[in-house]
Amino acid sequence: MTTLDNILDFTGGDKFYRFGNADGKYWIVPARGVRTALNLYQPSGIKGKILKALLPCLHWFAPARKAIKAETVNCRLNSELKELLCKTFGVQDIEFSIFEGTPSASQKITIQISQNDKIIGYCKISDEKNIFELFEKEYNNLKWLNQKGVKEIPQALYCGKVNNLFVFIQSTQKSSNSRVPHKLTMQHVEFINNLHQSTSIEIPFEESKLCKEITYLKSIIHNIQECDRSAFEKSIEHIEKHYKKSAKNTFSFFHGDFTPWNMYLEGGELQVFDFEFAGRTFPPRIDLLHFVMQVWILEKKLNADCIYSRLELFRKQYDFSNTSIICYLIHILSFYFKLYKGHFDTKDNGYIIWTTLLKKYIDVIK
């Protein structure tokens, strides 16, 4: 039984459309209220944007559905899950749409919950214990950030188990009028600056999450191909030397996936979500590096040389040191090595770009 089979009953219920994209991602949206449901779908490509614009108008037209390869299914939510969601949001009934997740080692299902065309929250679901650990981490991070006075984030409402499913539920401010900014603005910068000011702490380098990631990379350094290993070793040596100059160093909260697809503008304010990969003791403001790098790699499809040129301009504009960039690159490489249990595919585009940049910046340091 897949997680989706545990969530949905396909023997009856309302009419839905299921469609996917070239990346192997799939969505299930109701025929009734399809415009609100499609707020869960955030395409970056032109084909996806056209689909999102046209489906609310043409979903009743069978040839149009066939053209976008949308199949019709009838389904309803598992009764226990629906009862939990209604109880959590204090409502009698709900509408929903589903994103089946990004194919990866941390894939999970996301449900958008709405009522009378108003989005009221989101629910993440998995049947994997390691994914539930991410849910618990996000739940605790949101509670902690709320205590620190960070407001532009969801409220963590529930984290637990329903039958064989692990469930995390959160609030949202999102509406059908929300916009998703794909370009870095002063609102992004202000959010990250405020996040740093609210969570900054002075601790020895050895107590930081960055240090733990470096320790992990050292433990699997033999897995890194020889032509890249020297850049990793020199970068680690540089970071340790930099931070060990002082008994205490300033670190702060790191969102971990600060990207256009994890935020939106509502009423002119930037709202940020998806804190499952966050950490509390990282070099300040490197979320801004992650934002532009992910846009350049995943949306703009730029190569390493082009990214390096842009990164140099960005570094000077936003006052990032070469060391901060090396720290970010070591973090992201460590993250993916750990995600793939010590064996990150050297043909992966991310691996190629990040290691190429690491070599360029460690040469500059020398």
C-alpha positions in Angstrom: 0.0 0.0 0.0 1.4 3.4 -0.9 0.9 6.5 1.3 -1.6 7.9 -1.2 -3.7 4.8 -0.9 -3.8 5.3 2.8 -4.8 8.9 2.4 -7.5 8.6 -0.2 -10.4 6.4 -0.9 -10.7 5.9 -4.6 -14.0 3.9 -4.5 -16.1 7.1 -4.5 -16.2 10.7 -3.6 -15.9 13.9 -5.6 -14.4 14.4 -9.1 -10.7 15.3 -9.2 -8.0 15.8 -11.9 -4.6 14.3 -11.7 -1.8 15.7 -13.8 2.0 15.7 -13.8 5.1 17.3 -15.3 8.4 16.2 -16.9 10.1 16.0 -13.4 7.8 13.2 -12.3 5.8 15.4 -9.9 2.0 14.9 -9.7 -0.9 16.9 -8.4 -4.6 16.0 -7.6 -7.0 18.9 -7.7 -10.8 19.0 -7.4 -13.0 19.8 -10.4 -15.1 22.0 -8.0 -12.9 24.9 -6.8 -10.1 24.1 -9.1 -8.8 27.7 -9.1 -8.3 27.7 -5.3 -6.8 24.2 -5.5 -4.2 25.3 -8.0 -2.6 27.5 -5.4 -0.7 24.4 -4.4 0.8 24.2 -7.9 3.7 26.6 -8.4 5.2 26.1 -11.8 8.4 27.9 -12.9 8.3 26.8 -16.6 6.1 28.4 -19.3 4.1 25.2 -20.0 3.2 24.9 -16.3 2.2 28.5 -16.1 -0.1 28.1 -19.1 -1.6 25.0 -17.6 -2.3 26.9 -14.3 -3.9 29.8 -16.2 -6.1 27.7 -18.5 -7.2 24.8 -16.4 -9.7 26.8 -14.2 -11.4 27.9 -17.4 -11.2 24.8 -19.6 -11.3 21.9 -17.1 -14.8 21.0 -18.2 -13.6 20.6 -21.8 -12.4 17.0 -22.3 -10.0 17.8 -25.3 -8.3 20.4 -23.2 -7.7 17.9 -20.3 -6.4 15.4 -22.8 -3.9 17.9 -24.2 -2.4 18.5 -20.7 -2.7 14.7 -19.9 -5.0 15.3 -16.9 -6.8 12.1 -15.9 -10.2 12.1 -14.0 -10.4 10.3 -10.7 -13.0 10.1 -8.0 -11.8 10.1 -4.4 -12.3 11.3 -0.8 -10.1 11.7 2.2 -9.5 8.9 4.7 -12.2 9.5 7.4 -9.7 9.6 10.3 -7.5 12.1 8.6 -10.4 14.3 7.6 -11.7 14.2 11.2 -8.3 15.3 12.5 -8.1 18.2 9.9 -11.6 19.4 10.7 -10.9 19.3 14.4 -7.5 21.1 14.0 -9.0 24.0 12.0 -12.3 24.1 13.9 -14.5 23.5 10.9 -17.3 21.0 10.0 -16.0 20.2 6.5 -13.1 20.9 4.2 -12.0 20.9 0.5 -8.5 19.7 -0.4 -5.9 19.4 -3.2 -2.8 17.2 -3.1 0.8 17.5 -4.3 2.3 14.0 -4.3 5.8 15.2 -3.6 9.1 15.8 -5.3 10.8 12.5 -6.2 13.7 12.3 -3.8 14.9 10.5 -0.6 12.7 12.9 1.4 9.5 12.7 -0.6 6.3 13.4 1.2 2.7 14.3 0.3 1.4 17.8 0.9 -2.3 18.6 1.2 -3.7 22.1 0.8 -6.8 22.5 3.0 -9.5 25.0 2.1 -13.1 26.0 3.0 -15.4 28.0 0.8 -12.6 28.9 -1.6 -10.4 30.2 1.3 -7.1 28.4 2.0 -6.8 27.6 5.7 -3.7 25.5 6.1 -1.4 22.7 4.9 -0.7 19.2 5.9 2.3 17.0 5.2 2.1 13.3 5.3 4.4 10.3 5.1 4.6 6.7 6.2 8.4 6.9 6.7 9.9 7.3 10.2 12.8 9.4 8.9 10.4 11.8 7.2 8.5 12.1 10.4 11.7 13.2 12.1 11.8 16.1 9.6 8.2 17.0 10.5 9.1 17.0 14.2 12.1 19.2 13.5 9.9 21.7 11.5 7.2 21.7 14.2 9.8 22.5 16.9 11.6 25.1 14.8 8.3 27.0 14.1 7.4 27.0 17.8 10.9 28.2 18.7 10.9 31.0 16.0 7.5 32.1 17.2 8.9 32.5 20.7 11.7 34.6 19.2 9.2 36.9 17.7 9.5 35.9 14.1 6.0 36.5 12.7 6.0 35.9 8.9 5.9 32.1 9.2 3.1 29.5 9.7 1.8 28.4 13.1 2.6 24.8 13.9 -0.7 23.2 14.8 -0.2 19.4 15.0 2.6 16.8 14.7 1.7 13.1 15.3 0.4 9.9 14.0 -3.0 8.9 12.4 -3.2 5.1 11.9 0.0 4.3 10.0 0.5 7.8 8.8 2.8 10.5 10.2 1.2 13.9 10.0 2.3 17.6 10.3 -0.3 20.4 10.1 0.4 24.1 9.9 -1.6 27.4 9.3 -1.1 29.7 6.3 -1.8 33.3 5.3 -1.9 32.3 1.6 -4.8 33.2 -0.6 -5.7 33.1 -4.3 -4.2 36.7 -4.5 -0.8 35.6 -3.2 2.2 36.2 -5.5 5.4 34.1 -5.7 8.4 36.3 -6.2 11.2 34.6 -8.2 13.6 37.6 -8.0 15.4 38.6 -4.8 14.0 41.8 -3.4 14.6 44.0 -0.3 11.7 42.1 1.4 13.8 38.9 1.2 16.8 40.7 2.5 14.8 42.3 5.4 13.3 38.9 6.3 16.7 37.2 6.5 18.3 40.2 8.3 15.5 40.1 10.9 15.8 36.3 11.2 19.5 36.8 12.0 18.9 39.6 14.5 16.2 37.5 16.3 18.2 34.3 16.6 21.9 35.3 16.6 24.1 33.6 19.2 27.8 33.6 20.1 29.2 30.1 20.6 32.4 28.2 19.9 32.7 26.8 16.4 32.7 23.3 17.7 29.1 23.7 18.9 27.7 24.9 15.6 25.8 22.8 13.1 28.3 23.8 10.4 31.0 22.1 12.4 28.9 18.9 12.6 28.5 19.0 8.8 32.2 19.3 8.4 32.8 16.4 10.7 30.4 14.4 8.6 32.2 15.3 5.4 35.5 14.3 6.9 34.1 10.9 7.8 33.1 10.2 4.1 36.0 12.1 2.4 37.2 8.8 0.9 34.0 8.7 -1.1 34.8 11.9 -2.9 36.5 11.4 -6.2 40.2 12.3 -6.2 40.0 15.2 -8.6 37.6 17.0 -6.2 38.9 15.8 -2.8 41.7 18.4 -2.5 39.1 21.3 -2.8 37.0 19.8 -0.1 40.0 19.3 2.2 41.4 22.8 1.6 37.9 24.4 2.1 37.4 22.5 5.4 40.8 23.5 6.6 40.1 27.2 5.7 36.8 27.2 7.5 38.2 25.6 10.7 41.1 28.0 10.7 38.8 31.0 10.2 36.5 30.1 13.0 39.0 28.8 15.5 40.7 32.2 15.6 38.0 33.2 18.1 36.7 31.4 21.2 33.2 32.5 20.2 31.6 33.2 16.8 28.3 34.6 15.7 25.9 32.1 14.2 22.1 32.3 13.6 19.1 30.5 12.2 19.3 29.1 8.6 16.0 28.3 6.8 17.8 25.7 4.7 15.6 26.0 1.6 14.9 29.7 1.2 13.6 29.6 -2.4 10.7 31.0 -4.4 8.7 27.8 -4.0 8.8 28.1 -0.2 7.5 31.6 0.1 4.8 34.0 -1.2 3.7 37.6 -0.9 0.4 38.2 0.8 -0.8 41.8 1.3 2.6 43.1 0.4 4.3 41.0 3.2 6.7 38.1 2.5 5.5 34.9 4.2 8.0 32.0 4.4 7.3 28.3 5.1 8.9 24.8 4.8 11.4 24.8 7.7 12.2 21.1 7.8 15.8 21.5 6.7 16.5 24.4 9.0 19.3 24.8 11.5 19.9 27.2 14.4 23.7 27.7 14.2 24.9 28.6 10.8 26.9 31.5 9.3 24.6 34.6 9.1 22.5 35.3 6.0 23.6 32.4 3.8 19.9 31.8 3.0 20.3 34.7 0.5 23.1 32.8 -1.3 20.8 29.7 -1.4 18.0 31.7 -3.0 20.0 33.1 -5.9 21.9 29.9 -6.4 18.8 27.8 -6.7 17.1 30.2 -9.1 20.3 30.3 -11.3 20.6 26.5 -11.3 17.0 25.3 -11.4 15.2 28.1 -13.2 17.8 29.9 -15.3 19.8 26.7 -16.1 23.1 28.6 -15.9 26.4 26.9 -15.9 29.2 27.2 -13.2 31.1 29.9 -15.0 28.1 32.1 -15.5 27.0 31.6 -11.9 30.5 32.5 -10.7 30.3 35.8 -12.6 26.9 36.6 -11.1 27.9 35.4 -7.6 30.8 37.8 -7.6 28.5 40.8 -8.3 26.1 39.5 -5.7 28.8 39.0 -3.1 29.9 42.6 -3.4 26.4 44.0 -3.5 25.3 42.2 -0.3 28.6 42.1 1.5 29.4 38.4 1.6 32.9 37.3 2.1 34.6 34.5 0.2 34.6 32.5 3.4 30.8 32.8 3.7 30.4 31.4 0.2 32.8 28.5 0.9 30.8 27.8 4.1 27.6 27.7 2.0 29.1 25.4 -0.6 30.4 23.0 2.0 27.0 23.0 3.7 25.0 22.2 0.5 27.5 19.5 -0.6 27.4 18.0 2.9 23.6 18.1 2.9 23.4 16.1 -0.4 26.1 13.6 0.5 24.2 12.9 3.7 20.9 12.7 1.8 22.3 10.1 -0.5 24.1 8.2 2.3 27.6 9.3 1.5 27.4 8.8 -2.3 26.4 12.0 -4.2 26.3 11.3 -8.0 29.3 13.2 -9.5 27.3 13.6 -12.8 24.5 15.5 -10.9 24.3 19.1 -12.2 24.3 20.5 -8.7 27.4 18.5 -7.7 29.3 19.7 -10.8 28.3 23.4 -10.2 29.0 23.4 -6.4 32.4 21.6 -6.7 33.5 23.9 -9.6 32.6 27.0 -7.5 34.3 25.5 -4.5 37.5 25.1 -6.5 37.3 28.7 -7.8 36.8 30.2 -4.3 39.4 28.2 -2.5 41.9 29.3 -5.2 40.9 32.9 -4.5 41.5 32.4 -0.8 45.0 31.0 -1.4 
